[in-house]
């Protein structure tokens, strides 16, 4: 399953000093992912994905965010630097599920 969307980068409030940066997947895509992956259980409810922003791609995990009701994708510093992105910027994102 592959999801393409645009999203704003945001910093996780609980770790603001460490600038953990994420994008939120759309609600409808998150719901579909939950349906497709029901029964898959990994740490913290994570799902393995291949993500892409601009010319950068990497393997990581998405995590359910109960406060937002969607999955969130961490965007590591190396990707933000390579793509010249900061919190508050909006960017096209592609996420491909690697878990069954």
Secondary structure, DSSP 8 states (H G I E B T S, - for coil): -EEEEEEE-EE-GGGGGGT-EEEE--HHHHHHHHHHTTT---GGG-EEEEEEETTEEEEEEEEEETTTTEEEEE--HHHHHHTT--TT-EEEEEEEE---
